[in-house]
């Protein structure tokens, strides 16, 4: 079982490996927040 961390944005509990935690330097996102950021970045690229 992987440890529980908090999403950096919404503070939801998410389960990630300790290795991922160290690779991301503690900046972990839940899938909902990650998808929202990706969606917004795609919209920004289309406007240029």
CHARMM-style PDB file with segment names, atoms N, HN, CA, C and O in Angstrom:
ATOM      1  N   UNK     1       0.842  -1.181   0.000  1.00  0.00      PROA
ATOM      2  CA  UNK     1       0.000   0.000   0.000  1.00  0.00      PROA
ATOM      3  C   UNK     1       0.886   1.242   0.000  1.00  0.00      PROA
ATOM      4  O   UNK     1       1.864   1.319   0.744  1.00  0.00      PROA
ATOM      5  N   UNK     2       0.536   2.204  -0.833  1.00  0.00      PROA
ATOM      6  HN  UNK     2      -0.258   2.141  -1.437  1.00  0.00      PROA
ATOM      7  CA  UNK     2       1.293   3.447  -0.942  1.00  0.00      PROA
ATOM      8  C   UNK     2       0.829   4.449   0.107  1.00  0.00      PROA
ATOM      9  O   UNK     2      -0.317   4.403   0.554  1.00  0.00      PROA
ATOM     10  N   UNK     3       1.720   5.351   0.497  1.00  0.00      PROA
ATOM     11  HN  UNK     3       2.651   5.388   0.135  1.00  0.00      PROA
ATOM     12  CA  UNK     3       1.337   6.369   1.480  1.00  0.00      PROA
ATOM     13  C   UNK     3       0.332   7.378   0.913  1.00  0.00      PROA
ATOM     14  O   UNK     3       0.190   7.517  -0.301  1.00  0.00      PROA
ATOM     15  N   UNK     4      -0.345   8.062   1.799  1.00  0.00      PROA
ATOM     16  HN  UNK     4      -0.229   7.948   2.786  1.00  0.00      PROA
ATOM     17  CA  UNK     4      -1.339   9.070   1.436  1.00  0.00      PROA
ATOM     18  C   UNK     4      -0.694  10.455   1.538  1.00  0.00      PROA
ATOM     19  O   UNK     4      -0.076  10.799   2.545  1.00  0.00      PROA
ATOM     20  N   UNK     5      -0.853  11.233   0.472  1.00  0.00      PROA
ATOM     21  HN  UNK     5      -1.354  10.953  -0.347  1.00  0.00      PROA
ATOM     22  CA  UNK     5      -0.369  12.612   0.440  1.00  0.00      PROA
ATOM     23  C   UNK     5      -1.536  13.528   0.131  1.00  0.00      PROA
ATOM     24  O   UNK     5      -2.625  13.052  -0.191  1.00  0.00      PROA
ATOM     25  N   UNK     6      -1.331  14.831   0.222  1.00  0.00      PROA
ATOM     26  HN  UNK     6      -0.447  15.218   0.483  1.00  0.00      PROA
ATOM     27  CA  UNK     6      -2.363  15.821  -0.097  1.00  0.00      PROA
ATOM     28  C   UNK     6      -2.073  16.427  -1.471  1.00  0.00      PROA
ATOM     29  O   UNK     6      -0.922  16.703  -1.808  1.00  0.00      PROA
ATOM     30  N   UNK     7      -3.125  16.629  -2.253  1.00  0.00      PROA
ATOM     31  HN  UNK     7      -4.061  16.405  -1.979  1.00  0.00      PROA
ATOM     32  CA  UNK     7      -2.995  17.328  -3.526  1.00  0.00      PROA
ATOM     33  C   UNK     7      -2.551  18.764  -3.235  1.00  0.00      PROA
ATOM     34  O   UNK     7      -3.043  19.392  -2.297  1.00  0.00      PROA
ATOM     35  N   UNK     8      -1.643  19.266  -4.022  1.00  0.00      PROA
ATOM     36  HN  UNK     8      -1.243  18.756  -4.783  1.00  0.00      PROA
ATOM     37  CA  UNK     8      -1.084  20.596  -3.812  1.00  0.00      PROA
ATOM     38  C   UNK     8      -2.144  21.688  -3.973  1.00  0.00      PROA
ATOM     39  O   UNK     8      -2.049  22.736  -3.334  1.00  0.00      PROA
ATOM     40  N   UNK     9      -3.140  21.459  -4.809  1.00  0.00      PROA
ATOM     41  HN  UNK     9      -3.218  20.608  -5.328  1.00  0.00      PROA
ATOM     42  CA  UNK     9      -4.147  22.492  -5.092  1.00  0.00      PROA
ATOM     43  C   UNK     9      -5.398  22.336  -4.230  1.00  0.00      PROA
ATOM     44  O   UNK     9      -5.752  23.248  -3.482  1.00  0.00      PROA
ATOM     45  N   UNK    10      -6.067  21.190  -4.327  1.00  0.00      PROA
ATOM     46  HN  UNK    10      -5.780  20.449  -4.934  1.00  0.00      PROA
ATOM     47  CA  UNK    10      -7.368  21.036  -3.660  1.00  0.00      PROA
ATOM     48  C   UNK    10      -7.274  20.369  -2.284  1.00  0.00      PROA
ATOM     49  O   UNK    10      -8.261  20.321  -1.550  1.00  0.00      PROA
ATOM     50  N   UNK    11      -6.101  19.861  -1.937  1.00  0.00      PROA
ATOM     51  HN  UNK    11      -5.299  19.900  -2.533  1.00  0.00      PROA
ATOM     52  CA  UNK    11      -5.846  19.233  -0.638  1.00  0.00      PROA
ATOM     53  C   UNK    11      -6.569  17.899  -0.432  1.00  0.00      PROA
ATOM     54  O   UNK    11      -6.686  17.437   0.702  1.00  0.00      PROA
ATOM     55  N   UNK    12      -7.055  17.273  -1.511  1.00  0.00      PROA
ATOM     56  HN  UNK    12      -6.959  17.649  -2.433  1.00  0.00      PROA
ATOM     57  CA  UNK    12      -7.642  15.934  -1.398  1.00  0.00      PROA
ATOM     58  C   UNK    12      -6.542  14.935  -1.054  1.00  0.00      PROA
ATOM     59  O   UNK    12      -5.376  15.126  -1.401  1.00  0.00      PROA
ATOM     60  N   UNK    13      -6.933  13.876  -0.371  1.00  0.00      PROA
ATOM     61  HN  UNK    13      -7.880  13.721  -0.088  1.00  0.00      PROA
ATOM     62  CA  UNK    13      -5.995  12.795  -0.091  1.00  0.00      PROA
ATOM     63  C   UNK    13      -5.781  11.983  -1.360  1.00  0.00      PROA
ATOM     64  O   UNK    13      -6.737  11.561  -2.010  1.00  0.00      PROA
ATOM     65  N   UNK    14      -4.517  11.771  -1.704  1.00  0.00      PROA
ATOM     66  HN  UNK    14      -3.740  12.114  -1.176  1.00  0.00      PROA
ATOM     67  CA  UNK    14      -4.189  10.956  -2.878  1.00  0.00      PROA
ATOM     68  C   UNK    14      -3.126   9.938  -2.479  1.00  0.00      PROA
ATOM     69  O   UNK    14      -2.284  10.195  -1.619  1.00  0.00      PROA
ATOM     70  N   UNK    15      -3.186   8.799  -3.115  1.00  0.00      PROA
ATOM     71  HN  UNK    15      -3.870   8.591  -3.814  1.00  0.00      PROA
ATOM     72  CA  UNK    15      -2.242   7.725  -2.832  1.00  0.00      PROA
ATOM     73  C   UNK    15      -1.184   7.711  -3.923  1.00  0.00      PROA
ATOM     74  O   UNK    15      -1.498   7.502  -5.095  1.00  0.00      PROA
ATOM     75  N   UNK    16       0.065   7.932  -3.542  1.00  0.00      PROA
ATOM     76  HN  UNK    16       0.320   8.102  -2.590  1.00  0.00      PROA
ATOM     77  CA  UNK    16       1.178   7.931  -4.478  1.00  0.00      PROA
ATOM     78  C   UNK    16       2.350   7.223  -3.825  1.00  0.00      PROA
ATOM     79  O   UNK    16       2.413   7.110  -2.601  1.00  0.00      PROA
ATOM     80  N   UNK    17       3.268   6.750  -4.634  1.00  0.00      PROA
ATOM     81  HN  UNK    17       3.217   6.842  -5.629  1.00  0.00      PROA
ATOM     82  CA  UNK    17       4.453   6.094  -4.075  1.00  0.00      PROA
ATOM     83  C   UNK    17       5.405   7.147  -3.510  1.00  0.00      PROA
ATOM     84  O   UNK    17       5.397   8.308  -3.917  1.00  0.00      PROA
ATOM     85  N   UNK    18       6.208   6.710  -2.578  1.00  0.00      PROA
ATOM     86  HN  UNK    18       6.215   5.767  -2.247  1.00  0.00      PROA
ATOM     87  CA  UNK    18       7.206   7.605  -1.995  1.00  0.00      PROA
ATOM     88  C   UNK    18       8.207   8.031  -3.061  1.00  0.00      PROA
ATOM     89  O   UNK    18       8.692   9.161  -3.034  1.00  0.00      PROA
ATOM     90  N   UNK    19       8.520   7.144  -3.994  1.00  0.00      PROA
ATOM     91  HN  UNK    19       8.125   6.225  -4.016  1.00  0.00      PROA
ATOM     92  CA  UNK    19       9.437   7.472  -5.089  1.00  0.00      PROA
ATOM     93  C   UNK    19       8.880   8.628  -5.922  1.00  0.00      PROA
ATOM     94  O   UNK    19       9.616   9.553  -6.267  1.00  0.00      PROA
ATOM     95  N   UNK    20       7.588   8.580  -6.247  1.00  0.00      PROA
ATOM     96  HN  UNK    20       6.991   7.829  -5.967  1.00  0.00      PROA
ATOM     97  CA  UNK    20       6.957   9.665  -6.996  1.00  0.00      PROA
ATOM     98  C   UNK    20       7.003  10.962  -6.209  1.00  0.00      PROA
ATOM     99  O   UNK    20       7.237  12.027  -6.780  1.00  0.00      PROA
ATOM    100  N   UNK    21       6.784  10.883  -4.916  1.00  0.00      PROA
ATOM    101  HN  UNK    21       6.593  10.018  -4.453  1.00  0.00      PROA
ATOM    102  CA  UNK    21       6.847  12.061  -4.057  1.00  0.00      PROA
ATOM    103  C   UNK    21       8.206  12.739  -4.167  1.00  0.00      PROA
ATOM    104  O   UNK    21       8.282  13.960  -4.302  1.00  0.00      PROA
ATOM    105  N   UNK    22       9.282  11.953  -4.109  1.00  0.00      PROA
ATOM    106  HN  UNK    22       9.220  10.961  -3.999  1.00  0.00      PROA
ATOM    107  CA  UNK    22      10.628  12.534  -4.178  1.00  0.00      PROA
ATOM    108  C   UNK    22      10.954  13.026  -5.581  1.00  0.00      PROA
ATOM    109  O   UNK    22      11.613  14.056  -5.729  1.00  0.00      PROA
ATOM    110  N   UNK    23      10.510  12.315  -6.615  1.00  0.00      PROA
ATOM    111  HN  UNK    23       9.975  11.479  -6.495  1.00  0.00      PROA
ATOM    112  CA  UNK    23      10.758  12.752  -7.996  1.00  0.00      PROA
ATOM    113  C   UNK    23      10.084  14.100  -8.247  1.00  0.00      PROA
ATOM    114  O   UNK    23      10.668  14.988  -8.867  1.00  0.00      PROA
ATOM    115  N   UNK    24       8.850  14.245  -7.759  1.00  0.00      PROA
ATOM    116  HN  UNK    24       8.376  13.524  -7.255  1.00  0.00      PROA
ATOM    117  CA  UNK    24       8.083  15.487  -7.957  1.00  0.00      PROA
ATOM    118  C   UNK    24       8.396  16.541  -6.896  1.00  0.00      PROA
ATOM    119  O   UNK    24       7.815  17.626  -6.898  1.00  0.00      PROA
ATOM    120  N   UNK    25       9.322  16.213  -5.986  1.00  0.00      PROA
ATOM    121  HN  UNK    25       9.794  15.331  -5.984  1.00  0.00      PROA
ATOM    122  CA  UNK    25       9.725  17.114  -4.902  1.00  0.00      PROA
ATOM    123  C   UNK    25       8.538  17.554  -4.049  1.00  0.00      PROA
ATOM    124  O   UNK    25       8.473  18.696  -3.594  1.00  0.00      PROA
ATOM    125  N   UNK    26       7.610  16.638  -3.842  1.00  0.00      PROA
ATOM    126  HN  UNK    26       7.662  15.710  -4.212  1.00  0.00      PROA
ATOM    127  CA  UNK    26       6.462  16.903  -2.987  1.00  0.00      PROA
ATOM    128  C   UNK    26       5.320  17.633  -3.674  1.00  0.00      PROA
ATOM    129  O   UNK    26       4.290  17.884  -3.048  1.00  0.00      PROA
ATOM    130  N   UNK    27       5.477  17.979  -4.942  1.00  0.00      PROA
ATOM    131  HN  UNK    27       6.314  17.776  -5.451  1.00  0.00      PROA
ATOM    132  CA  UNK    27       4.433  18.705  -5.673  1.00  0.00      PROA
ATOM    133  C   UNK    27       3.514  17.716  -6.378  1.00  0.00      PROA
ATOM    134  O   UNK    27       3.611  17.515  -7.588  1.00  0.00      PROA
ATOM    135  N   UNK    28       2.627  17.107  -5.611  1.00  0.00      PROA
ATOM    136  HN  UNK    28       2.548  17.270  -4.628  1.00  0.00      PROA
ATOM    137  CA  UNK    28       1.728  16.093  -6.139  1.00  0.00      PROA
ATOM    138  C   UNK    28       0.347  16.673  -6.387  1.00  0.00      PROA
ATOM    139  O   UNK    28      -0.148  17.486  -5.607  1.00  0.00      PROA
ATOM    140  N   UNK    29      -0.271  16.247  -7.484  1.00  0.00      PROA
ATOM    141  HN  UNK    29       0.131  15.586  -8.118  1.00  0.00      PROA
ATOM    142  CA  UNK    29      -1.620  16.687  -7.838  1.00  0.00      PROA
ATOM    143  C   UNK    29      -2.526  15.481  -7.973  1.00  0.00      PROA
ATOM    144  O   UNK    29      -2.090  14.404  -8.380  1.00  0.00      PROA
ATOM    145  N   UNK    30      -3.801  15.669  -7.628  1.00  0.00      PROA
ATOM    146  HN  UNK    30      -4.156  16.543  -7.297  1.00  0.00      PROA
ATOM    147  CA  UNK    30      -4.781  14.609  -7.892  1.00  0.00      PROA
ATOM    148  C   UNK    30      -5.075  14.625  -9.395  1.00  0.00      PROA
ATOM    149  O   UNK    30      -4.715  15.575 -10.091  1.00  0.00      PROA
ATOM    150  N   UNK    31      -5.715  13.600  -9.878  1.00  0.00      PROA
ATOM    151  HN  UNK    31      -6.008  12.829  -9.313  1.00  0.00      PROA
ATOM    152  CA  UNK    31      -5.972  13.511 -11.317  1.00  0.00      PROA
ATOM    153  C   UNK    31      -6.902  14.620 -11.804  1.00  0.00      PROA
ATOM    154  O   UNK    31      -6.755  15.089 -12.933  1.00  0.00      PROA
ATOM    155  N   UNK    32      -7.851  15.045 -10.977  1.00  0.00      PROA
ATOM    156  HN  UNK    32      -7.970  14.664 -10.061  1.00  0.00      PROA
ATOM    157  CA  UNK    32      -8.770  16.115 -11.381  1.00  0.00      PROA
ATOM    158  C   UNK    32      -8.037  17.436 -11.596  1.00  0.00      PROA
ATOM    159  O   UNK    32      -8.250  18.108 -12.605  1.00  0.00      PROA
ATOM    160  N   UNK    33      -7.185  17.804 -10.663  1.00  0.00      PROA
ATOM    161  HN  UNK    33      -7.011  17.258  -9.843  1.00  0.00      PROA
ATOM    162  CA  UNK    33      -6.430  19.052 -10.783  1.00  0.00      PROA
ATOM    163  C   UNK    33      -5.437  18.983 -11.938  1.00  0.00      PROA
ATOM    164  O   UNK    33      -5.251  19.961 -12.663  1.00  0.00      PROA
ATOM    165  N   UNK    34      -4.799  17.826 -12.106  1.00  0.00      PROA
ATOM    166  HN  UNK    34      -4.950  17.032 -11.517  1.00  0.00      PROA
ATOM    167  CA  UNK    34      -3.856  17.652 -13.205  1.00  0.00      PROA
ATOM    168  C   UNK    34      -4.560  17.800 -14.554  1.00  0.00      PROA
ATOM    169  O   UNK    34      -4.041  18.461 -15.453  1.00  0.00      PROA
ATOM    170  N   UNK    35      -5.741  17.187 -14.703  1.00  0.00      PROA
ATOM    171  HN  UNK    35      -6.163  16.650 -13.973  1.00  0.00      PROA
ATOM    172  CA  UNK    35      -6.513  17.291 -15.947  1.00  0.00      PROA
ATOM    173  C   UNK    35      -6.929  18.736 -16.217  1.00  0.00      PROA
ATOM    174  O   UNK    35      -6.888  19.190 -17.360  1.00  0.00      PROA
ATOM    175  N   UNK    36      -7.326  19.452 -15.179  1.00  0.00      PROA
ATOM    176  HN  UNK    36      -7.360  19.083 -14.250  1.00  0.00      PROA
ATOM    177  CA  UNK    36      -7.740  20.842 -15.323  1.00  0.00      PROA
ATOM    178  C   UNK    36      -6.572  21.705 -15.805  1.00  0.00      PROA
ATOM    179  O   UNK    36      -6.755  22.560 -16.672  1.00  0.00      PROA
ATOM    180  N   UNK    37      -5.399  21.495 -15.264  1.00  0.00      PROA
ATOM    181  HN  UNK    37      -5.251  20.801 -14.560  1.00  0.00      PROA
ATOM    182  CA  UNK    37      -4.214  22.250 -15.685  1.00  0.00      PROA
ATOM    183  C   UNK    37      -3.860  21.927 -17.132  1.00  0.00      PROA
ATOM    184  O   UNK    37      -3.546  22.829 -17.909  1.00  0.00      PROA
ATOM    185  N   UNK    38      -3.909  20.651 -17.498  1.00  0.00      PROA
ATOM    186  HN  UNK    38      -4.164  19.919 -16.866  1.00  0.00      PROA
ATOM    187  CA  UNK    38      -3.627  20.259 -18.883  1.00  0.00      PROA
ATOM    188  C   UNK    38      -4.627  20.884 -19.849  1.00  0.00      PROA
ATOM    189  O   UNK    38      -4.244  21.370 -20.913  1.00  0.00      PROA
ATOM    190  N   UNK    39      -5.900  20.872 -19.482  1.00  0.00      PROA
ATOM    191  HN  UNK    39      -6.211  20.477 -18.617  1.00  0.00      PROA
ATOM    192  CA  UNK    39      -6.947  21.442 -20.326  1.00  0.00      PROA
ATOM    193  C   UNK    39      -6.716  22.938 -20.534  1.00  0.00      PROA
ATOM    194  O   UNK    39      -6.839  23.439 -21.651  1.00  0.00      PROA
ATOM    195  N   UNK    40      -6.384  23.646 -19.462  1.00  0.00      PROA
ATOM    196  HN  UNK    40      -6.284  23.239 -18.554  1.00  0.00      PROA
ATOM    197  CA  UNK    40      -6.132  25.086 -19.553  1.00  0.00      PROA
ATOM    198  C   UNK    40      -4.894  25.390 -20.381  1.00  0.00      PROA
ATOM    199  O   UNK    40      -4.875  26.384 -21.106  1.00  0.00      PROA
ATOM    200  N   UNK    41      -3.872  24.568 -20.293  1.00  0.00      PROA
ATOM    201  HN  UNK    41      -3.888  23.760 -19.703  1.00  0.00      PROA
ATOM    202  CA  UNK    41      -2.651  24.810 -21.068  1.00  0.00      PROA
ATOM    203  C   UNK    41      -2.903  24.580 -22.562  1.00  0.00      PROA
ATOM    204  O   UNK    41      -2.322  25.268 -23.402  1.00  0.00      PROA
ATOM    205  N   UNK    42      -3.757  23.628 -22.891  1.00  0.00      PROA
ATOM    206  HN  UNK    42      -4.229  23.069 -22.209  1.00  0.00      PROA
ATOM    207  CA  UNK    42      -4.109  23.399 -24.296  1.00  0.00      PROA
ATOM    208  C   UNK    42      -4.878  24.589 -24.855  1.00  0.00      PROA
ATOM    209  O   UNK    42      -4.661  24.984 -26.001  1.00  0.00      PROA
ATOM    210  N   UNK    43      -5.778  25.165 -24.055  1.00  0.00      PROA
ATOM    211  HN  UNK    43      -5.955  24.844 -23.124  1.00  0.00      PROA
ATOM    212  CA  UNK    43      -6.535  26.339 -24.495  1.00  0.00      PROA
ATOM    213  C   UNK    43      -5.610  27.523 -24.704  1.00  0.00      PROA
ATOM    214  O   UNK    43      -5.786  28.284 -25.655  1.00  0.00      PROA
ATOM    215  N   UNK    44      -4.621  27.690 -23.826  1.00  0.00      PROA
ATOM    216  HN  UNK    44      -4.478  27.072 -23.054  1.00  0.00      PROA
ATOM    217  CA  UNK    44      -3.668  28.804 -23.946  1.00  0.00      PROA
ATOM    218  C   UNK    44      -2.845  28.681 -25.205  1.00  0.00      PROA
ATOM    219  O   UNK    44      -2.559  29.690 -25.851  1.00  0.00      PROA
ATOM    220  N   UNK    45      -2.453  27.470 -25.576  1.00  0.00      PROA
ATOM    221  HN  UNK    45      -2.686  26.650 -25.052  1.00  0.00      PROA
ATOM    222  CA  UNK    45      -1.634  27.262 -26.777  1.00  0.00      PROA
ATOM    223  C   UNK    45      -2.424  27.562 -28.043  1.00  0.00      PROA
ATOM    224  O   UNK    45      -1.847  27.994 -29.040  1.00  0.00      PROA
ATOM    225  N   UNK    46      -3.738  27.340 -28.019  1.00  0.00      PROA
ATOM    226  HN  UNK    46      -4.207  26.989 -27.209  1.00  0.00      PROA
ATOM    227  CA  UNK    46      -4.566  27.588 -29.210  1.00  0.00      PROA
ATOM    228  C   UNK    46      -4.759  29.084 -29.469  1.00  0.00      PROA
ATOM    229  O   UNK    46      -5.029  29.474 -30.605  1.00  0.00      PROA
ATOM    230  N   UNK    47      -4.630  29.921 -28.450  1.00  0.00      PROA
ATOM    231  HN  UNK    47      -4.411  29.603 -27.528  1.00  0.00      PROA
ATOM    232  CA  UNK    47      -4.880  31.348 -28.622  1.00  0.00      PROA
ATOM    233  C   UNK    47      -3.702  32.069 -29.264  1.00  0.00      PROA
ATOM    234  O   UNK    47      -3.853  33.198 -29.731  1.00  0.00      PROA
ATOM    235  N   UNK    48      -2.516  31.426 -29.295  1.00  0.00      PROA
ATOM    236  HN  UNK    48      -2.394  30.509 -28.916  1.00  0.00      PROA
ATOM    237  CA  UNK    48      -1.343  32.091 -29.860  1.00  0.00      PROA
ATOM    238  C   UNK    48      -1.194  31.808 -31.320  1.00  0.00      PROA
ATOM    239  OT1 UNK    48      -0.255  32.294 -31.950  1.00  0.00      PROA
TER     240      UNK     48
END
